[in-house]
């Protein structure tokens, strides 16, 4: 009886693992456009960024001013390495219920038809997303007062 139960339990465990694997998120492709918005916080911001697979980017700040440029090849590669990783795909399906940060804007990332909401005080829950934002913030600059 114990052996049958052991086999049944092992079979059930294997089935659960297979089902879990099937429900995991699909990675974003390298030809996807990356869109990032930061909204809210104190002071209130409403910034929008779009990065295309060719490295061109456009940024619209809270005041409505628009800026554009091109990411260097190595930084574009770093951004897409993050976005196309399995770990990033898993982060994009993480639940965000009851996650709010005092005075921090809500950051939304859209890539490859997937949308993820990121909260800056929860970097440990979204390490790949936090790394993506770091790469983009370091390499996309706009004039002061813009």
C-alpha positions as CSV (number, residue, x, y, z in Angstrom):
1,X,0.0,0.0,0.0
2,X,2.8,2.4,0.8
3,X,4.5,1.8,-2.5
4,X,1.3,2.5,-4.5
5,X,0.8,5.7,-2.4
6,X,4.4,6.6,-3.0
7,X,4.1,6.1,-6.8
8,X,0.8,8.0,-6.8
9,X,2.3,10.9,-4.8
10,X,5.4,11.0,-7.1
11,X,3.1,11.0,-10.1
12,X,1.0,13.8,-8.7
13,X,4.2,15.8,-7.9
14,X,5.4,15.2,-11.5
15,X,2.1,16.4,-12.9
16,X,2.2,19.5,-10.7
17,X,5.7,20.3,-12.0
18,X,4.6,19.9,-15.6
19,X,1.6,22.1,-15.1
20,X,3.7,24.7,-13.3
21,X,6.1,24.7,-16.3
22,X,3.2,25.1,-18.7
23,X,1.9,28.1,-16.9
24,X,5.1,30.0,-16.8
25,X,5.3,33.3,-18.8
26,X,6.6,33.4,-22.3
27,X,9.8,35.5,-22.7
28,X,9.6,38.7,-24.7
29,X,11.2,38.6,-28.2
30,X,14.2,40.8,-29.2
31,X,12.1,42.6,-31.8
32,X,9.6,44.0,-29.2
33,X,9.4,47.7,-28.4
34,X,10.0,48.5,-24.7
35,X,7.7,51.1,-23.1
36,X,8.2,52.4,-19.6
37,X,6.0,54.9,-17.8
38,X,6.4,56.5,-14.4
39,X,3.3,58.0,-12.9
40,X,2.5,59.5,-9.5
41,X,4.7,59.9,-6.5
42,X,5.8,63.0,-4.7
43,X,6.5,65.2,-6.5
44,X,4.0,63.9,-9.2
45,X,5.6,62.7,-12.3
46,X,4.2,61.5,-15.6
47,X,7.2,60.3,-17.7
48,X,7.0,58.0,-20.8
49,X,9.8,56.2,-22.5
50,X,9.8,54.1,-25.6
51,X,12.9,52.1,-26.8
52,X,12.8,50.4,-30.2
53,X,14.8,47.3,-31.1
54,X,17.1,49.5,-33.3
55,X,18.1,51.5,-30.2
56,X,16.2,54.6,-31.0
57,X,14.3,56.0,-28.0
58,X,11.8,58.8,-27.3
59,X,11.1,60.3,-23.9
60,X,8.2,62.6,-22.9
61,X,8.5,64.2,-19.5
62,X,5.8,65.4,-17.1
63,X,5.8,68.9,-18.7
64,X,5.1,67.3,-22.1
65,X,8.5,68.0,-23.6
66,X,9.8,65.3,-25.9
67,X,13.4,64.1,-26.3
68,X,14.9,61.4,-28.5
69,X,18.2,59.7,-29.1
70,X,19.9,56.3,-29.7
71,X,21.2,53.9,-27.1
72,X,24.8,52.7,-27.6
73,X,24.9,49.1,-29.0
74,X,26.2,47.6,-25.8
75,X,23.5,49.2,-23.6
76,X,20.8,48.3,-26.1
77,X,22.1,44.7,-25.9
78,X,22.1,44.8,-22.1
79,X,18.5,46.1,-22.0
80,X,17.3,43.4,-24.4
81,X,19.2,40.7,-22.6
82,X,17.2,41.6,-19.5
83,X,13.9,41.9,-21.2
84,X,14.2,38.7,-23.1
85,X,15.3,36.6,-20.1
86,X,13.0,33.9,-18.6
87,X,13.4,35.7,-15.2
88,X,12.0,38.9,-16.6
89,X,9.1,37.1,-18.1
90,X,8.3,35.6,-14.7
91,X,8.5,39.0,-13.0
92,X,6.0,40.4,-15.5
93,X,3.3,38.0,-14.2
94,X,4.0,38.6,-10.5
95,X,0.9,39.8,-8.5
96,X,1.0,43.4,-7.3
97,X,-2.0,43.5,-5.0
98,X,-1.5,45.6,-1.9
99,X,2.0,46.8,-3.0
100,X,2.3,50.5,-2.8
101,X,5.2,52.7,-1.9
102,X,4.8,56.0,-0.1
103,X,5.9,58.9,-2.3
104,X,7.2,56.6,-5.1
105,X,5.8,56.6,-8.6
106,X,4.3,53.5,-10.2
107,X,6.4,52.2,-13.0
108,X,4.7,50.2,-15.8
109,X,6.8,48.2,-18.3
110,X,5.2,47.0,-21.5
111,X,7.1,44.7,-23.8
112,X,6.1,42.1,-26.3
113,X,2.4,42.5,-25.4
114,X,3.0,41.9,-21.7
115,X,2.5,44.5,-19.0
116,X,4.1,44.6,-15.7
117,X,3.6,47.1,-12.8
118,X,6.7,47.7,-10.8
119,X,7.0,49.5,-7.4
120,X,10.4,51.0,-6.7
121,X,10.4,50.0,-3.0
122,X,10.1,46.3,-3.9
123,X,13.3,45.9,-6.0
124,X,13.8,42.4,-4.4
125,X,10.6,41.2,-6.1
126,X,11.6,42.5,-9.5
127,X,15.4,42.4,-9.8
128,X,15.5,42.1,-13.6
129,X,13.0,44.9,-14.0
130,X,15.0,47.1,-11.5
131,X,18.2,46.3,-13.5
132,X,16.4,47.3,-16.8
133,X,15.3,50.6,-15.3
134,X,18.9,51.2,-14.1
135,X,20.3,50.5,-17.5
136,X,17.8,52.9,-19.2
137,X,18.1,55.6,-16.5
138,X,21.9,55.6,-16.8
139,X,22.0,55.8,-20.6
140,X,19.1,58.0,-21.5
141,X,19.7,61.6,-20.5
142,X,17.7,64.7,-21.1
143,X,18.6,68.3,-20.4
144,X,18.1,69.7,-16.9
145,X,14.9,71.6,-16.5
146,X,13.6,69.6,-19.5
